[in-house]
Amino acid sequence: MKLFRLMGQIHLWLGLVVGVQVMLWLVSGLIMVLWDIETVRGEHLRTPVQEAAINWAEDALPLANVLATQTSPVTDATTGWLAGEPVWRLTTENGPAMVDARTGADLTPVSEDLARQIALFRYAGNGGLIAQDRLDNPPREAGLGVPAWRFEFGPEDPATFYINSQTGELRAVRTTLWRVYDFFWGLHIMDWDTRENFNSWWIKMFAAVSIVFGLAGVVLTFYRLKWMMPRKRRG
């Protein structure tokens, strides 16, 4: 009987402590399974990059010509496409660089006009461009540690596009759905700031306490059933 009372007190007080967080885990878990992750990430609003064929031997500058114009040693060079145009992507000791493969023009950092071309080229929604600006310190949702261009599309299919100012990469597409998902993800992993650390002491502590809470409930159920069975037989 003493164990029953002790388990009852433990179950009660732990319920008060972890009950709210357990409910948040359940609600946030439900929110996160309602939509496909591709929809959350706005993949349906991105125009896929089509790698069209180009004769790099005839229609583009040789790599030797491109390297000759660089003032910093180049450690890596690859071909690619940017807003439908071929480019050389270089890795230098001073950071990434891009060169127009046809004209040899330096494309780093990405200009406002080029960034707008990239955004319009990649946007697959039915809205239009309604705002744009350059961010020296992009917000956390951009996923960038370097300056970025931000483009707002709407009112139909509203979305925010973040473009890396150094590489021209479309780094992130953010929508209201993504922000709702991100909020509940933070609640679920108990990382309300960066939304990345799912091994924090907070979640470990609450997970351990929740297990104790559940075990106390099992003990209470066992004792209650054991106490009810003799009464049924006497009845």
Backbone as CSV, one residue per row, in Angstrom:
resi,resn,N_x,N_y,N_z,CA_x,CA_y,CA_z,C_x,C_y,C_z
1,MET,0.827,-1.208,0.000,0.000,0.000,0.000,0.863,1.260,0.000
2,LYS,1.988,1.222,0.746,2.884,2.369,0.779,3.466,2.636,-0.618
3,LEU,3.814,1.527,-1.337,4.346,1.683,-2.688,3.293,2.303,-3.604
4,PHE,2.042,1.905,-3.406,0.957,2.450,-4.227,0.832,3.952,-4.017
5,ARG,0.882,4.366,-2.753,0.770,5.810,-2.460,1.978,6.572,-3.001
6,LEU,3.176,5.980,-2.872,4.373,6.628,-3.364,4.312,6.796,-4.878
7,MET,3.892,5.731,-5.586,3.779,5.814,-7.033,2.725,6.832,-7.440
8,GLY,1.661,6.914,-6.621,0.612,7.888,-6.908,1.134,9.312,-6.806
9,GLN,1.939,9.591,-5.782,2.506,10.925,-5.625,3.510,11.241,-6.738
10,ILE,4.350,10.242,-7.057,5.322,10.451,-8.143,4.612,10.726,-9.457
11,HIS,3.582,9.936,-9.725,2.843,10.088,-10.973,2.166,11.458,-11.045
12,LEU,1.624,11.907,-9.920,0.938,13.196,-9.885,1.900,14.352,-10.142
13,TRP,2.988,14.393,-9.392,3.906,15.515,-9.513,4.665,15.505,-10.834
14,LEU,5.044,14.322,-11.306,5.699,14.261,-12.607,4.743,14.650,-13.720
15,GLY,3.471,14.309,-13.535,2.474,14.712,-14.525,2.380,16.222,-14.637
16,LEU,2.476,16.903,-13.505,2.451,18.363,-13.522,3.698,18.934,-14.193
17,VAL,4.831,18.265,-13.994,6.097,18.771,-14.533,6.211,18.508,-16.036
18,VAL,5.938,17.284,-16.464,6.197,16.905,-17.856,4.942,16.836,-18.715
19,GLY,3.792,16.988,-18.107,2.550,16.840,-18.868,2.444,17.788,-20.044
20,VAL,2.802,19.048,-19.821,2.721,20.038,-20.899,3.667,19.676,-22.037
21,GLN,4.912,19.296,-21.695,5.877,18.958,-22.740,5.477,17.691,-23.479
22,VAL,4.927,16.704,-22.771,4.466,15.490,-23.442,3.370,15.838,-24.451
23,MET,2.472,16.729,-24.065,1.416,17.138,-24.987,2.011,17.872,-26.193
24,LEU,3.034,18.706,-25.943,3.693,19.398,-27.051,4.381,18.409,-27.991
25,TRP,4.970,17.361,-27.431,5.576,16.330,-28.274,4.531,15.679,-29.176
26,LEU,3.377,15.386,-28.607,2.329,14.728,-29.380,1.775,15.642,-30.468
27,VAL,1.503,16.899,-30.101,0.942,17.844,-31.071,1.952,18.159,-32.172
28,SER,3.205,18.434,-31.784,4.224,18.755,-32.785,4.513,17.556,-33.682
29,GLY,4.491,16.359,-33.102,4.689,15.161,-33.914,3.594,15.001,-34.950
30,LEU,2.358,15.315,-34.561,1.247,15.246,-35.513,1.412,16.268,-36.624
31,ILE,1.794,17.490,-36.252,1.986,18.535,-37.258,3.034,18.118,-38.276
32,MET,4.103,17.495,-37.817,5.219,17.174,-38.707,4.944,16.017,-39.651
33,VAL,3.879,15.246,-39.408,3.582,14.150,-40.326,2.396,14.457,-41.241
34,LEU,1.848,15.657,-41.131,0.693,16.005,-41.956,1.077,16.332,-43.397
35,TRP,2.312,16.812,-43.612,2.740,17.214,-44.954,4.043,16.513,-45.325
36,ASP,4.204,16.263,-46.617,5.470,15.722,-47.107,6.567,16.755,-46.893
37,ILE,7.776,16.290,-46.581,8.877,17.202,-46.319,9.226,18.007,-47.576
38,GLU,8.988,17.443,-48.773,9.267,18.185,-50.005,8.350,19.398,-50.125
39,THR,7.088,19.241,-49.695,6.151,20.362,-49.716,6.560,21.413,-48.702
40,VAL,6.993,20.966,-47.521,7.442,21.895,-46.488,8.629,22.715,-46.982
41,ARG,9.531,22.085,-47.695,10.732,22.770,-48.187,10.480,23.613,-49.431
42,GLY,9.249,23.587,-49.935,8.915,24.406,-51.096,9.480,23.891,-52.395
43,GLU,9.690,22.582,-52.489,10.250,22.025,-53.722,9.331,22.268,-54.917
44,HIS,8.017,22.337,-54.670,7.066,22.568,-55.758,7.135,23.997,-56.293
45,LEU,7.825,24.887,-55.580,7.965,26.272,-56.014,9.315,26.538,-56.674
46,ARG,10.134,25.512,-56.827,11.446,25.636,-57.468,11.388,25.066,-58.874
47,THR,11.919,25.801,-59.814,12.080,25.272,-61.160,13.362,24.437,-61.188
48,PRO,13.269,23.166,-61.543,14.484,22.334,-61.571,15.514,22.894,-62.542
49,VAL,16.766,22.758,-62.187,17.850,23.222,-63.053,18.074,22.194,-64.160
50,GLN,17.868,22.630,-65.381,18.074,21.753,-66.518,19.500,21.930,-67.045
51,GLU,20.282,20.889,-66.952,21.673,20.946,-67.414,21.710,20.774,-68.929
52,ALA,21.477,21.874,-69.651,21.501,21.821,-71.110,22.925,21.578,-71.611
53,ALA,23.008,20.958,-72.751,24.324,20.643,-73.309,24.998,21.903,-73.830
54,ILE,26.293,21.988,-73.685,27.083,23.082,-74.232,28.418,22.519,-74.679
55,ASN,28.875,23.005,-75.802,30.172,22.578,-76.314,31.244,23.429,-75.643
56,TRP,31.787,22.891,-74.560,32.757,23.665,-73.784,34.031,23.907,-74.564
57,ALA,34.271,23.129,-75.587,35.488,23.320,-76.374,35.358,24.485,-77.348
58,GLU,34.117,24.768,-77.810,33.919,25.799,-78.825,33.158,27.019,-78.302
59,ASP,32.149,26.795,-77.468,31.274,27.885,-77.048,31.700,28.530,-75.735
60,ALA,32.689,28.004,-75.061,33.094,28.551,-73.770,34.599,28.773,-73.739
61,LEU,35.005,29.634,-72.842,36.421,29.920,-72.694,37.153,28.719,-72.103
62,PRO,38.354,28.446,-72.562,39.147,27.367,-71.955,39.441,27.689,-70.491
63,LEU,39.598,26.658,-69.705,39.878,26.861,-68.282,41.175,27.635,-68.089
64,ALA,42.159,27.433,-68.959,43.446,28.124,-68.822,43.261,29.639,-68.910
65,ASN,42.372,30.074,-69.798,42.095,31.515,-69.922,41.439,32.065,-68.666
66,VAL,40.552,31.270,-68.100,39.844,31.695,-66.889,40.812,31.799,-65.723
67,LEU,41.684,30.804,-65.585,42.640,30.802,-64.477,43.630,31.948,-64.590
68,ALA,43.915,32.346,-65.792,44.902,33.407,-65.997,44.410,34.755,-65.480
69,THR,43.106,34.919,-65.370,42.544,36.195,-64.913,42.372,36.260,-63.403
70,GLN,42.617,35.150,-62.709,42.400,35.119,-61.262,43.615,35.650,-60.512
71,THR,43.352,36.494,-59.532,44.432,37.072,-58.727,44.772,36.211,-57.518
72,SER,43.934,35.214,-57.218,44.168,34.319,-56.086,44.328,32.898,-56.595
73,PRO,45.219,32.109,-56.018,45.415,30.725,-56.468,44.109,29.926,-56.436
74,VAL,43.867,29.182,-57.510,42.653,28.376,-57.643,42.964,26.933,-57.269
75,THR,42.164,26.379,-56.379,42.374,25.000,-55.928,41.407,24.012,-56.562
76,ASP,40.317,24.527,-57.146,39.331,23.619,-57.749,38.508,24.406,-58.765
77,ALA,38.106,23.739,-59.846,37.291,24.387,-60.882,36.299,23.380,-61.438
78,THR,35.040,23.782,-61.520,33.991,22.933,-62.076,33.101,23.771,-62.985
79,THR,32.416,23.091,-63.905,31.471,23.772,-64.781,30.081,23.718,-64.155
80,GLY,29.229,24.638,-64.544,27.874,24.649,-64.021,27.001,25.624,-64.780
81,TRP,25.778,25.806,-64.266,24.811,26.692,-64.902,24.278,27.671,-63.869
82,LEU,24.036,28.886,-64.325,23.504,29.912,-63.447,22.494,30.733,-64.239
83,ALA,21.218,30.661,-63.829,20.133,31.361,-64.544,20.131,31.021,-66.027
84,GLY,20.416,29.763,-66.332,20.397,29.306,-67.720,21.645,29.585,-68.511
85,GLU,22.693,30.144,-67.880,23.937,30.459,-68.568,25.086,29.623,-67.991
86,PRO,26.020,29.191,-68.849,27.137,28.367,-68.355,28.158,29.217,-67.595
87,VAL,28.687,28.651,-66.528,29.677,29.364,-65.714,30.780,28.405,-65.290
88,TRP,31.928,28.992,-64.984,32.991,28.268,-64.300,32.876,28.592,-62.821
89,ARG,32.807,27.565,-61.976,32.774,27.755,-60.523,34.160,27.415,-59.977
90,LEU,34.780,28.394,-59.343,36.145,28.240,-58.869,36.202,28.277,-57.348
91,THR,37.127,27.513,-56.806,37.440,27.588,-55.384,38.839,28.174,-55.262
92,THR,38.913,29.329,-54.657,40.208,29.999,-54.520,40.565,30.126,-53.051
93,GLU,41.778,30.564,-52.808,42.216,30.737,-51.428,41.482,31.888,-50.739
94,ASN,40.857,32.747,-51.523,40.081,33.854,-50.961,38.586,33.575,-50.932
95,GLY,38.200,32.338,-51.283,36.796,31.981,-51.266,36.295,31.580,-52.640
96,PRO,34.994,31.306,-52.770,34.434,30.891,-54.054,34.374,32.043,-55.043
97,ALA,34.455,31.694,-56.322,34.368,32.690,-57.387,33.642,32.060,-58.571
98,MET,32.987,32.924,-59.361,32.296,32.471,-60.561,32.692,33.344,-61.732
99,VAL,32.800,32.698,-62.885,33.174,33.403,-64.104,32.223,32.975,-65.212
100,ASP,31.716,33.955,-65.956,30.876,33.653,-67.113,31.705,32.841,-68.109
101,ALA,31.220,31.651,-68.446,32.005,30.751,-69.291,32.131,31.250,-70.723
102,ARG,31.229,32.136,-71.155,31.282,32.626,-72.534,32.088,33.923,-72.662
103,THR,31.912,34.818,-71.694,32.548,36.136,-71.804,33.756,36.312,-70.904
104,GLY,33.873,35.477,-69.881,34.964,35.613,-68.932,34.718,36.662,-67.868
105,ALA,33.495,37.221,-67.813,33.172,38.254,-66.827,33.114,37.656,-65.424
106,ASP,33.628,38.410,-64.468,33.614,37.982,-63.070,32.202,38.183,-62.518
107,LEU,31.620,37.140,-61.973,30.247,37.195,-61.468,30.177,37.217,-59.944
108,THR,31.307,37.295,-59.286,31.341,37.297,-57.818,31.838,38.650,-57.313
109,PRO,31.093,39.254,-56.343,29.838,38.781,-55.764,28.669,38.969,-56.727
110,VAL,27.600,38.229,-56.474,26.437,38.257,-57.361,25.771,39.625,-57.285
111,SER,25.594,40.253,-58.422,24.965,41.570,-58.467,23.457,41.461,-58.251
112,GLU,22.832,42.602,-58.020,21.388,42.619,-57.808,20.638,42.135,-59.043
113,ASP,21.056,42.587,-60.215,20.382,42.171,-61.450,20.520,40.669,-61.675
114,LEU,21.715,40.130,-61.458,21.922,38.697,-61.646,21.136,37.895,-60.619
115,ALA,21.128,38.356,-59.385,20.373,37.657,-58.341,18.888,37.637,-58.685
116,ARG,18.383,38.756,-59.234,16.976,38.804,-59.621,16.699,37.823,-60.755
117,GLN,17.620,37.736,-61.713,17.452,36.772,-62.806,17.391,35.354,-62.276
118,ILE,18.271,35.057,-61.328,18.299,33.705,-60.747,16.980,33.414,-60.052
119,ALA,16.492,34.378,-59.249,15.254,34.167,-58.499,14.068,33.966,-59.439
120,LEU,13.961,34.821,-60.458,12.849,34.696,-61.406,12.961,33.408,-62.215
121,PHE,14.187,33.017,-62.523,14.409,31.790,-63.287,13.998,30.561,-62.484
122,ARG,14.231,30.588,-61.166,13.973,29.409,-60.331,12.562,29.372,-59.755
123,TYR,11.865,30.507,-59.701,10.531,30.529,-59.095,9.525,29.855,-60.025
124,ALA,8.780,28.884,-59.494,7.833,28.106,-60.296,6.385,28.361,-59.895
125,GLY,6.150,29.341,-59.010,4.797,29.625,-58.566,4.048,30.537,-59.526
126,ASN,2.814,30.903,-59.129,1.960,31.746,-59.959,1.985,33.211,-59.549
127,GLY,2.764,33.541,-58.539,2.837,34.917,-58.081,3.883,35.710,-58.833
128,GLY,4.151,36.902,-58.324,5.158,37.754,-58.924,6.112,38.278,-57.869
129,LEU,7.185,38.888,-58.316,8.169,39.453,-57.400,7.611,40.726,-56.789
130,ILE,7.546,40.776,-55.460,6.956,41.940,-54.793,7.958,42.692,-53.922
131,ALA,9.100,42.087,-53.597,10.105,42.781,-52.782,11.437,42.072,-52.901
132,GLN,12.507,42.833,-52.710,13.841,42.253,-52.734,14.777,43.126,-51.923
133,ASP,15.778,42.507,-51.312,16.790,43.260,-50.578,18.010,42.385,-50.345
134,ARG,19.120,43.032,-49.991,20.363,42.334,-49.707,20.584,42.341,-48.203
135,LEU,20.939,41.181,-47.650,21.102,41.026,-46.210,22.555,40.708,-45.890
136,ASP,23.190,41.579,-45.131,24.558,41.291,-44.700,24.582,40.193,-43.644
137,ASN,23.527,40.123,-42.834,23.400,39.086,-41.803,22.047,38.401,-41.975
138,PRO,21.988,37.400,-42.850,20.716,36.721,-43.116,20.141,36.086,-41.859
139,PRO,18.814,35.984,-41.769,18.191,35.329,-40.616,18.487,33.831,-40.600
140,ARG,18.180,33.216,-39.472,18.471,31.791,-39.310,17.812,30.955,-40.391
141,GLU,16.605,31.320,-40.816,15.886,30.504,-41.784,16.569,30.453,-43.146
142,ALA,17.485,31.384,-43.416,18.185,31.367,-44.702,19.221,30.255,-44.760
143,GLY,19.725,29.825,-43.606,20.738,28.773,-43.593,22.055,29.206,-44.192
144,LEU,22.380,30.497,-44.063,23.596,31.033,-44.656,24.374,31.851,-43.639
145,GLY,25.694,31.742,-43.706,26.554,32.537,-42.843,27.261,33.646,-43.588
146,VAL,26.842,33.881,-44.840,27.410,34.940,-45.673,26.269,35.819,-46.162
147,PRO,26.566,37.018,-46.669,25.503,37.885,-47.190,24.649,37.175,-48.240
148,ALA,23.378,37.554,-48.286,22.446,36.885,-49.191,21.473,37.896,-49.779
149,TRP,20.903,37.508,-50.906,19.814,38.263,-51.513,18.500,37.592,-51.127
150,ARG,17.536,38.422,-50.726,16.211,37.889,-50.357,15.170,38.426,-51.331
151,PHE,14.361,37.514,-51.864,13.310,37.876,-52.815,11.974,37.345,-52.306
152,GLU,10.980,38.228,-52.276,9.634,37.866,-51.828,8.715,37.760,-53.034
153,PHE,8.022,36.620,-53.122,7.058,36.394,-54.196,5.656,36.298,-53.621
154,GLY,4.655,36.717,-54.402,3.272,36.636,-53.977,2.389,37.446,-54.926
155,PRO,1.107,37.698,-54.613,0.409,37.147,-53.441,0.013,35.678,-53.613
156,GLU,-0.074,35.221,-54.882,-0.316,33.795,-55.088,0.978,33.024,-54.872
157,ASP,0.849,31.837,-54.310,2.019,30.998,-54.030,3.135,31.811,-53.373
158,PRO,2.842,32.442,-52.226,3.867,33.276,-51.576,5.059,32.449,-51.122
159,ALA,6.245,33.033,-51.287,7.470,32.337,-50.892,8.595,33.350,-50.769
160,THR,9.573,32.995,-49.938,10.782,33.796,-49.787,11.956,32.991,-50.315
161,PHE,12.700,33.582,-51.250,13.877,32.938,-51.827,15.131,33.603,-51.249
162,TYR,16.071,32.773,-50.788,17.361,33.271,-50.315,18.444,32.775,-51.267
163,ILE,19.222,33.718,-51.803,20.258,33.383,-52.767,21.619,33.799,-52.225
164,ASN,22.542,32.860,-52.219,23.902,33.112,-51.757,24.554,34.180,-52.636
165,SER,25.043,35.242,-52.014,25.623,36.348,-52.776,27.002,36.009,-53.345
166,GLN,27.595,34.919,-52.896,28.914,34.537,-53.393,28.841,33.526,-54.534
167,THR,27.902,32.591,-54.433,27.843,31.508,-55.413,26.615,31.549,-56.307
168,GLY,25.620,32.385,-55.975,24.392,32.421,-56.753,23.478,31.239,-56.492
169,GLU,23.816,30.415,-55.507,23.005,29.240,-55.180,21.684,29.663,-54.541
170,LEU,20.598,29.048,-54.993,19.318,29.212,-54.311,19.377,28.367,-53.048
171,ARG,19.686,29.011,-51.943,19.978,28.282,-50.711,18.735,27.782,-50.010
172,ALA,17.645,28.565,-50.046,16.464,28.154,-49.296,15.213,28.776,-49.889
173,VAL,14.120,28.033,-49.810,12.791,28.528,-50.144,11.948,28.406,-48.882
174,ARG,11.444,29.529,-48.412,10.692,29.534,-47.157,9.260,30.006,-47.394
175,THR,8.330,29.263,-46.790,6.909,29.587,-46.885,6.317,29.620,-45.484
176,THR,5.052,30.031,-45.405,4.370,30.030,-44.109,4.327,28.617,-43.539
177,LEU,4.093,27.624,-44.401,4.067,26.236,-43.942,5.405,25.850,-43.344
178,TRP,6.520,26.235,-44.005,7.834,25.903,-43.467,8.034,26.534,-42.103
179,ARG,7.602,27.765,-41.912,7.808,28.463,-40.639,6.967,27.834,-39.535
180,VAL,5.745,27.406,-39.863,4.929,26.691,-38.878,5.598,25.371,-38.501
181,TYR,6.029,24.647,-39.515,6.721,23.376,-39.298,7.968,23.590,-38.445
182,ASP,8.739,24.623,-38.766,9.977,24.915,-38.047,9.694,25.243,-36.582
183,PHE,8.608,25.971,-36.322,8.243,26.314,-34.949,7.944,25.057,-34.135
184,PHE,7.150,24.175,-34.699,6.802,22.949,-33.974,7.988,21.991,-33.894
185,TRP,8.875,22.018,-34.887,10.093,21.218,-34.805,10.927,21.659,-33.606
186,GLY,11.034,22.988,-33.411,11.768,23.505,-32.255,11.146,23.051,-30.946
187,LEU,9.804,23.046,-30.878,9.134,22.555,-29.671,9.399,21.069,-29.466
188,HIS,9.436,20.335,-30.569,9.581,18.882,-30.471,10.956,18.485,-29.942
189,ILE,12.006,19.146,-30.423,13.358,18.786,-29.994,13.837,19.660,-28.841
190,MET,12.980,20.592,-28.399,13.282,21.465,-27.265,14.530,22.314,-27.515
191,ASP,14.677,22.743,-28.743,15.719,23.708,-29.095,14.997,24.899,-29.703
192,TRP,14.702,25.878,-28.886,13.855,26.990,-29.307,14.642,28.078,-30.018
193,ASP,15.950,27.939,-30.118,16.785,28.971,-30.717,17.269,28.566,-32.107
194,THR,18.159,27.585,-32.170,18.747,27.204,-33.452,17.928,26.158,-34.196
195,ARG,17.075,25.410,-33.493,16.262,24.333,-34.075,17.118,23.217,-34.664
196,GLU,18.338,23.047,-34.152,19.246,22.049,-34.710,19.713,21.021,-33.690
197,ASN,19.768,21.396,-32.428,20.336,20.517,-31.404,19.241,19.634,-30.796
198,PHE,19.200,18.380,-31.225,18.218,17.452,-30.649,18.872,16.518,-29.622
199,ASN,20.046,16.900,-29.123,20.715,16.136,-28.070,20.964,16.998,-26.834
200,SER,20.138,18.015,-26.657,20.331,18.913,-25.518,19.983,18.203,-24.213
201,TRP,20.484,18.778,-23.113,20.174,18.204,-21.801,18.695,18.362,-21.466
202,TRP,18.057,19.384,-22.020,16.627,19.565,-21.767,15.828,18.350,-22.237
203,ILE,16.045,17.955,-23.478,15.261,16.853,-24.017,15.648,15.532,-23.366
204,LYS,16.926,15.371,-23.027,17.347,14.151,-22.342,16.690,14.053,-20.968
205,MET,16.674,15.173,-20.252,16.090,15.177,-18.906,14.593,14.901,-18.962
206,PHE,13.878,15.600,-19.854,12.436,15.412,-19.927,12.076,14.028,-20.448
207,ALA,12.903,13.478,-21.345,12.642,12.118,-21.823,12.792,11.112,-20.684
208,ALA,13.834,11.270,-19.863,14.049,10.360,-18.736,12.919,10.479,-17.710
209,VAL,12.529,11.727,-17.407,11.449,11.934,-16.446,10.134,11.378,-16.984
210,SER,9.914,11.499,-18.282,8.692,10.968,-18.884,8.635,9.455,-18.776
211,ILE,9.792,8.806,-18.893,9.827,7.349,-18.737,9.450,6.963,-17.304
212,VAL,10.006,7.686,-16.328,9.648,7.429,-14.931,8.160,7.661,-14.722
213,PHE,7.630,8.717,-15.329,6.199,9.021,-15.246,5.366,7.857,-15.785
214,GLY,5.788,7.316,-16.943,5.059,6.198,-17.515,5.162,4.940,-16.675
215,LEU,6.348,4.662,-16.118,6.514,3.474,-15.275,5.673,3.576,-14.013
216,ALA,5.602,4.797,-13.448,4.760,4.991,-12.266,3.307,4.692,-12.609
217,GLY,2.873,5.092,-13.793,1.508,4.799,-14.214,1.265,3.310,-14.370
218,VAL,2.274,2.583,-14.878,2.141,1.128,-15.020,1.984,0.470,-13.640
219,VAL,2.821,0.898,-12.671,2.733,0.341,-11.315,1.372,0.627,-10.706
220,LEU,0.880,1.838,-10.874,-0.438,2.193,-10.347,-1.533,1.343,-10.965
221,THR,-1.442,1.120,-12.255,-2.440,0.295,-12.938,-2.406,-1.135,-12.414
222,PHE,-1.204,-1.672,-12.247,-1.063,-3.041,-11.741,-1.687,-3.177,-10.354
223,TYR,-1.380,-2.248,-9.439,-1.919,-2.313,-8.088,-3.423,-2.119,-8.074
224,ARG,-3.932,-1.236,-8.932,-5.371,-1.006,-8.958,-6.110,-2.252,-9.440
225,LEU,-5.579,-2.915,-10.474,-6.200,-4.143,-10.964,-6.127,-5.251,-9.912
226,LYS,-4.981,-5.326,-9.240,-4.817,-6.343,-8.200,-5.785,-6.110,-7.045
227,TRP,-6.047,-4.818,-6.757,-6.959,-4.484,-5.659,-8.413,-4.740,-6.041
228,MET,-8.748,-4.600,-7.344,-10.123,-4.768,-7.796,-10.500,-6.236,-7.961
229,MET,-9.554,-7.096,-8.283,-9.882,-8.499,-8.549,-10.503,-9.217,-7.361
230,PRO,-9.978,-9.099,-6.103,-10.651,-9.764,-4.974,-12.057,-9.254,-4.755
231,ARG,-12.308,-7.986,-4.982,-13.637,-7.433,-4.781,-14.613,-8.025,-5.794
232,LYS,-14.162,-8.242,-7.016,-15.024,-8.861,-8.013,-15.385,-10.279,-7.629
233,ARG,-14.372,-11.008,-7.083,-14.646,-12.406,-6.690,-15.650,-12.445,-5.536
234,ARG,-15.514,-11.509,-4.560,-16.454,-11.484,-3.445,-17.844,-11.118,-3.936
235,GLY,-17.909,-10.207,-4.946,-19.211,-9.844,-5.485,-19.876,-11.042,-6.137
